[in-house]
Amino acid sequence: MSRPRPRETAVSPAPHLTYWDRYDMNRTPSSAAASREQTDAVQGAGQDGGSLSNGLKQRHLSMIALGGVIGAGLFVGSREGIAAAGPSIVLAYAVSGALVMLIMRMLGEMAAANPASGSFSVHAERSIGSWAGFTVGWMFTALLCVAVAAEALGAADVMHQWFPSTQPWMWVLVFMVIFTGTNLAAVGNFGEFEFWFATLKVAAIGIFLVLGVLAILGLLPGTSAPGTAHLTGDGGFLPKGVDGLMVGLLASVFAYGGLETVTIAAAESKDPVRGVASAVRTAMWRIALFYVGSMAIIVTVIPWSAPSIAKSGPYVAVLDYLKIPAAGQIMNVVILVALLSAVNANIYGSSRMAYSLISRGQGPAFLGKVSGGVPRRAVLLCSAFGFIAVLFSFLWPTTLFQWLLNMVGAAVLVVWGFIAVAQLRMRRRLEREAPEKLVVKMWAFPVLTWVALAGIVAVLMLMLRDDNQRIQLLFTGGFGVVLTVIGLIRQRALSNR
């Protein structure tokens, strides 16, 4: 349900009121709370006498944005994409990367205009309705909480390989305690952890790219330039046809999840507008370099069907081929760093989104208290949910835990859809009422916004063709319907007050 636009009045609003203040004068209590939450995030008027801090520095945001592109989905998940698409995985990552760049540009436009810890949830609430903010906010929170469990389990498996006499649950407990503690402390601690995690990831992928380019040029000792032999041989560029490319496209789309966190973190920086603008403007070359570039190197240096890719992973396979000493262990360290970084970032992102929802009256108020600049009760809630999900994975791996994974399997597409619709509606309003806020602008608006929406629908259609993906889509759709119904009931109740 669309929200009412501001009514025309005979008396002009007071000159000291901002556009968004004037806009809130004619909105529902929940909608007005969205505006207060945005102001709180920037100016510091939080709940219970506390407020979110602005302890994140520009270098933190820069590295969160840079390192956020490099996750376990790139290092681990890419092997399935290569197996399905062959050399055309480069095209798959380029197409999905273009879609992600459009989404990030839209999100950057809204976040730079109105920074908020609730990010796209706040924008959806303003532009579409409080039900939309409720739905997308709690779905994203659930997605990150389940991701905390999945990433912690992945990190525990790496540690178990190194120390086989230990149990994975022990490592999960250690990681959860460490990063819950990190997020309970000042936000600057989270920023420092992510800064160094991102630095290590960027350095690792940078070295890989340099070695790969040298190998392709035949400049490394013991290697010769492969030319296009591996790109056109062994079945050609599309060895499994268009169907293989489509499977690779699906694998690549979900590898980009997590980029949205930087717009949440920006609200706790000293200069959120500059931080978001900088992160979004560099998204294009980061995606092209890290994802598309590394996929191009992998399928050019070694055959896409090499057994070592399926056995050890594409990055280890390339490093082993180049005779880099201890390649497997080096990549295990990098993968561990990527997983731990994801645990840390997902606890942060989920707690801030939950806090934003609670501060807008979209959740239990007692969880919204801020102390020391940190929403500690929200942090504990999200960490506890993540740890409970881990317990489910040990006790009921094929039932409850699998249901949780299925419920959030397509959640990122739901989030992207709400971002695109919210941007369509908010951009017109900003152009009309507050054009000075358009520090970052969506390219070729509204054409590319509609292109992005069409891309999201196309990915959803592709998911319906695959049995496993279809189950995830149905579970996520059901979860989304439940949240939407609850959101609409809440919105109607508020409007009737």
Buried (B, 14 or more C-beta within 10 A) or exposed (E): EEBEEBEEEEEEBEEEEEBBBBBBEBBBEBBBBBBBBBBBBBEBBBBEEBBBBBBBBEEBBBBBBBBBBBBBBBBBBBBBBBBBBBBBBBBBBBBBBBBBBBBBBBBBBBBBBBBBBBBBBBBBBBBBBBBBBBBBBBBBBBBBBBBBBBBBBBBBBBBBEEEEEEEBBEBBBBBBEBBBEBBBBBBBBBBBBBBBBBBBBBEBBEBBBEBBBBBBEEEBEEBEEBEEEBBEBBBEBBBBEEBBBBBBBBBBBBBBBBBBBBBBBBBBBEBBBBBBBBBBBBBBEBBBBBBBBBBBBBBBBBBBBBEBBBEBBBBBBBBBBBEBEEBBEBBBBBBBBBBBBBBBBBBBBBBBBBBBBBBBBBBEEEBBBBEEBBBBBBBBBBBEBBBBBBBBBEEEEEEBBBEBBBBBBBBBBBBBBBBBBBBBBBBEBBEEBBEEBBBBBBEEBBEBBEBBBEBBEBBBEBBEEBEEBEBBBBBBBEBBEBBBEBBBEBBEEBBEE
